[in-house]
C-alpha cells in the first residue's frame, strides 16, 4: 500500500488560482518521504516516453525501459502489435532481456531459461514437467499500456493514467502547422546529464522562459521575448517563440519557430526547424535526477547535428548550474514558498496543479484506507 508524508487537507495542497498561486513548498523537493511517495502517486500513474518507434519497427525488435521501478520490455510481436511487457520472469524475477535488440524469436529468462512468446505467453519452463499442478498456459508476463505517436513510444503502468489521446490532444495540428512530421526524423544521438537536484526543479526550470535573459544569454538572443507565449492544455503545455535571425547568435536553428512541449509528468519535446529533441527527466534519489536527451533530424537538417549538440550542451550546462543552486536553496531551510509570476510562469503553475491533484488523489486514497 502507498504510504504518504502528506496531510491531504493541507492548504498548500489545495487548488490555487493562477493569479495568486504560490510555488510548491521546499519539502516537496527535499523530503525523502515525498520522493518515495511520488513513485506511486505520479510516475506509476502517468504516461512515460520509453522508446522511439525505429527501435521496435519489426517483429522481435525490443527496447528496455523502466517506470516507477518496474522494468519493462517494449517489443514488437509476430502479429505486429507493440507491447510493453514486464521484464520480470514469473519464475523468480529474472530479466527476459538485458539490452535493446533486434529480431528476437522468443524471450528467454537469463536466470533459469524460462521462455516466453513475444506476446508474453510462457512457452517453455525447463525441467518443470514433473511439478505438480504446473500449467504453463496460465502463466504470462504482465503488460503495461502502450501507445505509438509521432514516431515515439509511450507506456503507462495502470489504468490510473488518462487515455493517451488526451495527453497529446491538439499537438498534431500545431506540429503540422509548423511543418513538422516527427515520425520522419531520424535518431542521431543520446546525451545524458546527471544533476544534483530534484526532478521537479528541472521541470520547473523548463516550464518558464522567465529565467532565459538571466541564465541563457545566447539563447536569449535567438528567442523573441515579446512574442514568447505559453499555452496550457489538460495534460501538456506549450511554450513557443519565433526564432530571430541575429548576426552574432548561433545559427544552428535557422529561421522559423521554437516549440517547447511539456507532457506530464516528465517528458519534453523541443521542436525546432527540421529537428526534435526529446527529454526524459528521471528521478534517481532525493535531490538527484537524470535527464536523457535524444536528438532527431530531418534529412535537410542533419548537417547541423554537431553544431546543434554543442549549442544544446551549452544551454544545458547553464541550466544545470542554476538548478543545482536552486536545490541547495530549497534544502537550506531558508526558503518559504514564493509567489509565481502569472504571466511568465503559467506553465509552471499548471504543472504544480497537476502535481497537487496527483498528491491529493494518492494521499486521500491512502487516508481513506
HELIX and SHEET records of a PDB file:
HELIX    1   1 UNK A   11  UNK A   13  5                                   3    
HELIX    2   2 UNK A   18  UNK A   20  5                                   3    
HELIX    3   3 UNK A   27  UNK A   30  1                                   4    
HELIX    4   4 UNK A   32  UNK A   41  1                                  10    
HELIX    5   5 UNK A   43  UNK A   45  5                                   3    
HELIX    6   6 UNK A   53  UNK A   56  5                                   4    
HELIX    7   7 UNK A  136  UNK A  138  5                                   3    
HELIX    8   8 UNK A  164  UNK A  167  1                                   4    
HELIX    9   9 UNK A  171  UNK A  177  1                                   7    
HELIX   10  10 UNK A  182  UNK A  184  5                                   3    
HELIX   11  11 UNK A  199  UNK A  206  1                                   8    
HELIX   12  12 UNK A  212  UNK A  215  1                                   4    
HELIX   13  13 UNK A  217  UNK A  222  1                                   6    
HELIX   14  14 UNK A  225  UNK A  227  5                                   3    
HELIX   15  15 UNK A  299  UNK A  304  5                                   6    
HELIX   16  16 UNK A  305  UNK A  331  1                                  27    
HELIX   17  17 UNK A  346  UNK A  367  1                                  22    
SHEET    1   A 6 UNK A  48  UNK A  52  0                                        
SHEET    2   A 6 UNK A 152  UNK A 156 -1                                        
SHEET    3   A 6 UNK A 143  UNK A 149 -1                                        
SHEET    4   A 6 UNK A  82  UNK A  86 -1                                        
SHEET    5   A 6 UNK A  70  UNK A  76 -1                                        
SHEET    6   A 6 UNK A  62  UNK A  67 -1                                        
SHEET    1   B 3 UNK A 107  UNK A 108  0                                        
SHEET    2   B 3 UNK A 115  UNK A 116 -1                                        
SHEET    3   B 3 UNK A 122  UNK A 124 -1                                        
SHEET    1   C 7 UNK A 186  UNK A 195  0                                        
SHEET    2   C 7 UNK A 288  UNK A 297 -1                                        
SHEET    3   C 7 UNK A 275  UNK A 285 -1                                        
SHEET    4   C 7 UNK A 267  UNK A 272 -1                                        
SHEET    5   C 7 UNK A 256  UNK A 263 -1                                        
SHEET    6   C 7 UNK A 236  UNK A 243 -1                                        
SHEET    7   C 7 UNK A 229  UNK A 232 -1                                        
END                                                                             
